[in-house]
Amino acid sequence: MALVLSLCSCHNGSKKEIDNLKDCCMSDSAMCFKVPSYMYKQKEDTKSVLYNGNKKLVQIMKTELPDKWNMHSFAQHMIGDRRADMTLVSQNDSLLVYEIQKGITHLSAFAFSLHERNGYSVLLTTYGLNKELHIAIGESIRCKGKEPVTADLQSCN
């Protein structure tokens, strides 16, 4: 019974976290997206932004060149020597998800995804966020260009 309650509360917590994503834009409003409300901008340049909080991170990088990112190579670079501690749990052409598995405990680790947004190739990297939250963040990314960026989104710090 306790296990069922625990699993249900984790699922409800994930849903609540997705519902509470905050709207953010880069300083020049060239790219807008959503991040968890407890995260704060750590750094930003013209092509990338990094948010962190609660020992979790969200990094979004963009380039104007289509198919520029090699997601698998970037994942290997980011994971480095920790690969032995992680298990690949989901993989397709545009998504890689790793977990740390110790016995029956499964913890979200790195997730990488590729997105094409209005002529930009966007690479989203998260650490410590589950697959559903990573996907929700990825779906929220908008780049200025042919499609107008929603004007009511404001820059977050």
C-alpha positions as CSV (number, residue, x, y, z in Angstrom):
1,M,0.0,0.0,0.0
2,A,2.8,2.4,0.9
3,L,4.6,1.6,-2.4
4,V,1.4,2.5,-4.4
5,L,0.9,5.7,-2.5
6,S,4.6,6.6,-3.0
7,L,4.3,6.0,-6.8
8,C,1.1,8.0,-7.1
9,S,2.6,10.9,-5.2
10,C,5.7,10.9,-7.5
11,H,3.4,10.9,-10.5
12,N,1.3,13.7,-9.1
13,G,4.4,15.7,-8.2
14,S,5.7,15.4,-11.7
15,K,2.3,16.6,-13.1
16,K,2.3,19.5,-10.7
17,E,5.9,20.4,-11.7
18,I,4.9,20.5,-15.4
19,D,1.9,22.6,-14.6
20,N,4.1,25.1,-12.7
21,L,6.7,25.8,-15.4
22,K,7.5,29.5,-15.6
23,D,7.7,31.4,-18.9
24,C,11.2,32.8,-19.7
25,C,12.9,34.5,-22.6
26,M,16.5,35.2,-23.4
27,S,17.5,38.8,-22.8
28,D,17.1,39.7,-26.5
29,S,13.8,37.7,-26.7
30,A,15.2,35.7,-29.6
31,M,14.2,32.5,-27.8
32,C,11.5,31.8,-25.3
33,F,10.8,28.7,-23.3
34,K,9.6,27.4,-19.9
35,V,11.7,26.2,-17.0
36,P,10.7,24.9,-13.5
37,S,9.7,27.7,-11.2
38,Y,12.5,27.0,-8.7
39,M,15.3,27.5,-11.3
40,Y,17.3,30.7,-11.8
41,K,19.4,31.8,-14.7
42,Q,23.0,31.1,-14.1
43,K,24.4,32.3,-17.4
44,E,23.4,33.4,-20.9
45,D,25.1,34.3,-24.2
46,T,23.6,34.9,-27.6
47,K,23.4,31.2,-28.4
48,S,22.7,29.5,-25.1
49,V,21.2,29.8,-21.6
50,L,21.7,27.8,-18.4
51,Y,19.3,27.6,-15.5
52,N,19.9,25.7,-12.3
53,G,18.2,25.1,-8.9
54,N,17.8,22.2,-6.4
55,K,20.9,20.5,-7.9
56,K,19.1,20.3,-11.3
57,L,19.9,22.1,-14.5
58,V,18.4,23.1,-17.8
59,Q,20.7,24.2,-20.7
60,I,19.3,25.3,-24.1
61,M,21.7,25.9,-27.0
62,K,20.7,27.0,-30.5
63,T,22.4,27.4,-33.9
64,E,21.2,28.7,-37.2
65,L,22.7,25.7,-39.0
66,P,20.2,22.8,-39.5
67,D,21.3,19.5,-38.1
68,K,24.3,21.1,-36.5
69,W,24.2,19.2,-33.2
70,N,25.5,15.7,-32.8
71,M,23.4,14.8,-29.8
72,H,25.2,11.5,-29.1
73,S,28.7,13.0,-29.1
74,F,27.5,15.9,-26.9
75,A,25.9,13.4,-24.5
76,Q,29.2,11.4,-24.3
77,H,31.1,14.7,-23.6
78,M,28.6,15.8,-20.8
79,I,28.4,12.4,-19.1
80,G,32.1,11.6,-19.4
81,D,33.4,9.1,-16.9
82,R,30.0,8.8,-15.1
83,R,28.7,6.7,-18.0
84,A,29.3,3.5,-15.9
85,D,26.9,4.9,-13.2
86,M,24.1,5.6,-15.8
87,T,21.7,3.5,-17.8
88,L,20.2,4.6,-21.1
89,V,16.5,4.2,-20.6
90,S,15.1,6.0,-23.7
91,Q,16.6,6.6,-27.1
92,N,15.4,7.8,-30.6
93,D,16.6,10.2,-33.2
94,S,15.8,13.3,-31.2
95,L,15.8,12.1,-27.5
96,L,18.3,10.4,-25.1
97,V,17.4,9.8,-21.5
98,Y,19.7,8.4,-18.8
99,E,19.0,7.3,-15.3
100,I,21.1,6.4,-12.3
101,Q,20.0,3.0,-11.1
102,K,21.1,1.7,-7.7
103,G,19.1,-1.4,-6.8
104,I,15.4,-0.6,-7.0
105,T,16.1,3.2,-6.9
106,H,15.9,5.0,-10.2
107,L,17.0,8.6,-10.3
108,S,16.6,10.9,-13.3
109,A,20.0,11.9,-14.7
110,F,20.8,13.5,-18.1
111,A,18.3,13.9,-20.9
112,F,19.2,15.4,-24.3
113,S,16.8,16.3,-27.1
114,L,17.0,18.0,-30.5
115,H,14.4,20.4,-31.8
116,E,14.0,22.3,-35.0
117,R,12.5,25.7,-34.3
118,N,11.9,28.3,-37.1
119,G,15.2,27.7,-38.9
120,Y,17.2,27.0,-35.7
121,S,18.6,23.7,-34.5
122,V,18.1,23.6,-30.7
123,L,19.8,21.2,-28.2
124,L,18.1,20.9,-24.8
125,T,20.0,19.3,-22.0
126,T,18.6,18.7,-18.5
127,Y,20.0,17.0,-15.4
128,G,17.8,15.7,-12.6
129,L,14.5,16.2,-14.4
130,N,12.4,13.3,-15.5
131,K,11.6,12.5,-19.1
132,E,8.1,14.0,-19.0
133,L,9.3,17.3,-17.6
134,H,12.2,17.4,-20.2
135,I,9.7,16.9,-23.0
136,A,7.4,19.7,-21.7
137,I,10.4,22.1,-21.6
138,G,11.4,21.0,-25.1
139,E,7.8,21.6,-26.4
140,S,7.8,25.1,-24.9
141,I,10.9,26.4,-26.8
142,R,10.1,29.1,-29.4
143,C,12.7,31.0,-31.5
144,K,12.1,34.4,-33.1
145,G,12.0,34.3,-36.9
146,K,9.2,33.6,-39.3
147,E,6.8,32.6,-36.4
148,P,6.3,35.4,-34.0
149,V,7.4,34.8,-30.4
150,T,4.5,35.2,-27.9
151,A,4.7,38.8,-26.7
152,D,3.5,38.2,-23.2
153,L,6.4,36.0,-22.2
154,Q,8.9,38.0,-20.1
155,S,12.6,37.4,-19.3
156,C,13.3,35.4,-16.1
157,N,16.3,35.7,-13.9
